[in-house]
């Protein structure tokens, strides 16, 4: 699984979960600290952290962690379900990432992971900004 966060200033570093699935405990331990650190570095405390309706995002422990650690957080009750306009990561950034991927180069798990990490860095900030602003 690949996790990315986006904001008007760009894209966070990618978190690659190579084995297993993501439950709320793993999401809190492995992903949310990256989101908090990278978003704070890019935006100080001038951002609202929001997520989609995935189960690890909506779990009670996750919601409590986010309320405690993020300066401003939209809880699961504020997030409109299945809204492509409010989830540019699923639609715009994923398409842009796939566009930059050299699929012939990704012949095994490790080269796929390396390709993803490199291609995330190739996504132009102007594309992210256009998506976030729309």
BALOBA-1460 file (C-alpha; in Angstrom, 3 decimals):
// residues 134
<rec num="1" residu="x" x="0.000" y="0.000" z="0.000"/>
<rec num="2" residu="x" x="1.181" y="3.512" z="-0.778"/>
<rec num="3" residu="x" x="0.158" y="6.487" z="1.317"/>
<rec num="4" residu="x" x="0.635" y="10.091" z="0.227"/>
<rec num="5" residu="x" x="-0.625" y="13.368" z="1.557"/>
<rec num="6" residu="x" x="-1.144" y="16.480" z="-0.522"/>
<rec num="7" residu="x" x="-1.587" y="20.154" z="0.151"/>
<rec num="8" residu="x" x="-1.242" y="23.349" z="-1.819"/>
<rec num="9" residu="x" x="2.526" y="23.352" z="-1.220"/>
<rec num="10" residu="x" x="3.014" y="19.875" z="-2.678"/>
<rec num="11" residu="x" x="3.122" y="16.220" z="-1.747"/>
<rec num="12" residu="x" x="4.372" y="14.584" z="1.425"/>
<rec num="13" residu="x" x="6.920" y="11.828" z="1.224"/>
<rec num="14" residu="x" x="5.434" y="8.474" z="0.385"/>
<rec num="15" residu="x" x="4.883" y="5.803" z="2.993"/>
<rec num="16" residu="x" x="5.105" y="2.301" z="1.560"/>
<rec num="17" residu="x" x="3.511" y="-0.496" z="3.560"/>
<rec num="18" residu="x" x="5.021" y="-3.612" z="2.050"/>
<rec num="19" residu="x" x="3.357" y="-6.321" z="4.099"/>
<rec num="20" residu="x" x="0.005" y="-6.761" z="5.743"/>
<rec num="21" residu="x" x="-2.981" y="-4.503" z="5.836"/>
<rec num="22" residu="x" x="-3.606" y="-1.156" z="7.442"/>
<rec num="23" residu="x" x="-5.726" y="-1.062" z="10.550"/>
<rec num="24" residu="x" x="-6.094" y="1.948" z="12.814"/>
<rec num="25" residu="x" x="-3.148" y="0.932" z="15.028"/>
<rec num="26" residu="x" x="-0.789" y="0.674" z="12.073"/>
<rec num="27" residu="x" x="-2.186" y="3.843" z="10.513"/>
<rec num="28" residu="x" x="-1.538" y="5.740" z="13.750"/>
<rec num="29" residu="x" x="1.944" y="4.271" z="14.220"/>
<rec num="30" residu="x" x="3.301" y="4.328" z="10.656"/>
<rec num="31" residu="x" x="1.432" y="6.974" z="8.681"/>
<rec num="32" residu="x" x="-0.026" y="9.746" z="10.811"/>
<rec num="33" residu="x" x="3.340" y="10.841" z="12.275"/>
<rec num="34" residu="x" x="4.646" y="11.297" z="8.714"/>
<rec num="35" residu="x" x="1.557" y="13.306" z="7.792"/>
<rec num="36" residu="x" x="1.921" y="15.497" z="10.859"/>
<rec num="37" residu="x" x="5.641" y="16.140" z="10.376"/>
<rec num="38" residu="x" x="5.534" y="16.759" z="6.616"/>
<rec num="39" residu="x" x="2.393" y="18.903" z="6.678"/>
<rec num="40" residu="x" x="3.745" y="20.982" z="9.548"/>
<rec num="41" residu="x" x="7.055" y="21.485" z="7.718"/>
<rec num="42" residu="x" x="5.253" y="22.612" z="4.561"/>
<rec num="43" residu="x" x="2.513" y="24.687" z="6.146"/>
<rec num="44" residu="x" x="3.394" y="25.345" z="9.804"/>
<rec num="45" residu="x" x="0.026" y="25.102" z="11.578"/>
<rec num="46" residu="x" x="-1.884" y="26.753" z="8.757"/>
<rec num="47" residu="x" x="-3.671" y="23.668" z="7.467"/>
<rec num="48" residu="x" x="-6.684" y="21.508" z="8.143"/>
<rec num="49" residu="x" x="-6.024" y="17.786" z="8.128"/>
<rec num="50" residu="x" x="-8.762" y="15.781" z="6.465"/>
<rec num="51" residu="x" x="-9.108" y="12.200" z="5.302"/>
<rec num="52" residu="x" x="-11.503" y="10.032" z="3.377"/>
<rec num="53" residu="x" x="-13.849" y="7.440" z="4.839"/>
<rec num="54" residu="x" x="-11.468" y="4.463" z="4.918"/>
<rec num="55" residu="x" x="-11.936" y="2.369" z="8.058"/>
<rec num="56" residu="x" x="-8.485" y="3.123" z="9.520"/>
<rec num="57" residu="x" x="-9.259" y="6.845" z="9.086"/>
<rec num="58" residu="x" x="-12.653" y="6.718" z="10.759"/>
<rec num="59" residu="x" x="-11.699" y="4.479" z="13.690"/>
<rec num="60" residu="x" x="-12.239" y="6.021" z="17.110"/>
<rec num="61" residu="x" x="-8.541" y="5.804" z="18.062"/>
<rec num="62" residu="x" x="-7.515" y="7.485" z="14.803"/>
<rec num="63" residu="x" x="-10.017" y="10.284" z="15.254"/>
<rec num="64" residu="x" x="-8.780" y="10.881" z="18.807"/>
<rec num="65" residu="x" x="-5.117" y="10.865" z="17.702"/>
<rec num="66" residu="x" x="-5.835" y="13.406" z="14.971"/>
<rec num="67" residu="x" x="-7.814" y="15.680" z="17.287"/>
<rec num="68" residu="x" x="-4.951" y="15.583" z="19.792"/>
<rec num="69" residu="x" x="-2.047" y="16.139" z="17.381"/>
<rec num="70" residu="x" x="-3.248" y="18.225" z="14.428"/>
<rec num="71" residu="x" x="-3.798" y="21.947" z="14.901"/>
<rec num="72" residu="x" x="-7.025" y="21.758" z="12.883"/>
<rec num="73" residu="x" x="-8.746" y="18.514" z="11.953"/>
<rec num="74" residu="x" x="-11.933" y="17.656" z="10.111"/>
<rec num="75" residu="x" x="-13.486" y="14.659" z="11.829"/>
<rec num="76" residu="x" x="-15.217" y="11.881" z="9.930"/>
<rec num="77" residu="x" x="-18.543" y="13.634" z="10.517"/>
<rec num="78" residu="x" x="-17.481" y="16.633" z="8.390"/>
<rec num="79" residu="x" x="-16.100" y="14.667" z="5.435"/>
<rec num="80" residu="x" x="-18.539" y="14.211" z="2.511"/>
<rec num="81" residu="x" x="-18.474" y="10.580" z="1.325"/>
<rec num="82" residu="x" x="-17.184" y="9.749" z="-2.162"/>
<rec num="83" residu="x" x="-16.538" y="13.302" z="-3.265"/>
<rec num="84" residu="x" x="-13.960" y="13.488" z="-6.080"/>
<rec num="85" residu="x" x="-13.786" y="17.258" z="-5.727"/>
<rec num="86" residu="x" x="-12.638" y="16.995" z="-2.127"/>
<rec num="87" residu="x" x="-10.265" y="14.088" z="-2.637"/>
<rec num="88" residu="x" x="-7.785" y="15.167" z="-5.320"/>
<rec num="89" residu="x" x="-5.305" y="12.518" z="-4.232"/>
<rec num="90" residu="x" x="-7.506" y="9.688" z="-5.451"/>
<rec num="91" residu="x" x="-8.207" y="11.267" z="-8.800"/>
<rec num="92" residu="x" x="-5.646" y="13.807" z="-9.973"/>
<rec num="93" residu="x" x="-2.448" y="12.839" z="-8.188"/>
<rec num="94" residu="x" x="-2.877" y="9.107" z="-8.733"/>
<rec num="95" residu="x" x="-3.349" y="9.698" z="-12.466"/>
<rec num="96" residu="x" x="-0.309" y="11.965" z="-12.557"/>
<rec num="97" residu="x" x="1.764" y="9.372" z="-10.689"/>
<rec num="98" residu="x" x="0.736" y="6.659" z="-13.147"/>
<rec num="99" residu="x" x="1.648" y="8.956" z="-16.046"/>
<rec num="100" residu="x" x="5.222" y="9.316" z="-14.749"/>
<rec num="101" residu="x" x="5.705" y="5.628" z="-13.968"/>
<rec num="102" residu="x" x="7.933" y="3.522" z="-16.188"/>
<rec num="103" residu="x" x="5.886" y="0.357" z="-15.945"/>
<rec num="104" residu="x" x="8.474" y="-1.669" z="-17.863"/>
<rec num="105" residu="x" x="11.041" y="-0.828" z="-15.204"/>
<rec num="106" residu="x" x="8.885" y="-2.098" z="-12.328"/>
<rec num="107" residu="x" x="9.599" y="-5.805" z="-12.749"/>
<rec num="108" residu="x" x="9.472" y="-6.814" z="-9.090"/>
<rec num="109" residu="x" x="8.257" y="-5.470" z="-5.771"/>
<rec num="110" residu="x" x="11.407" y="-3.523" z="-4.923"/>
<rec num="111" residu="x" x="11.739" y="-1.826" z="-8.318"/>
<rec num="112" residu="x" x="8.030" y="-0.925" z="-8.151"/>
<rec num="113" residu="x" x="8.558" y="0.679" z="-4.740"/>
<rec num="114" residu="x" x="11.613" y="2.578" z="-5.995"/>
<rec num="115" residu="x" x="9.744" y="3.710" z="-9.115"/>
<rec num="116" residu="x" x="6.829" y="4.997" z="-7.040"/>
<rec num="117" residu="x" x="9.149" y="6.943" z="-4.723"/>
<rec num="118" residu="x" x="10.966" y="8.522" z="-7.682"/>
<rec num="119" residu="x" x="7.814" y="9.332" z="-9.635"/>
<rec num="120" residu="x" x="6.122" y="11.024" z="-6.683"/>
<rec num="121" residu="x" x="8.993" y="13.532" z="-6.776"/>
<rec num="122" residu="x" x="8.324" y="14.184" z="-10.491"/>
<rec num="123" residu="x" x="4.745" y="15.362" z="-9.995"/>
<rec num="124" residu="x" x="4.794" y="19.120" z="-10.615"/>
<rec num="125" residu="x" x="3.610" y="21.316" z="-7.752"/>
<rec num="126" residu="x" x="1.503" y="23.287" z="-10.264"/>
<rec num="127" residu="x" x="-0.514" y="20.116" z="-10.986"/>
<rec num="128" residu="x" x="-1.098" y="19.555" z="-7.277"/>
<rec num="129" residu="x" x="-2.056" y="23.208" z="-6.760"/>
<rec num="130" residu="x" x="-4.480" y="23.148" z="-9.671"/>
<rec num="131" residu="x" x="-6.129" y="20.044" z="-8.236"/>
<rec num="132" residu="x" x="-6.302" y="21.385" z="-4.685"/>
<rec num="133" residu="x" x="-7.681" y="24.727" z="-5.882"/>
<rec num="134" residu="x" x="-10.451" y="23.197" z="-8.000"/>
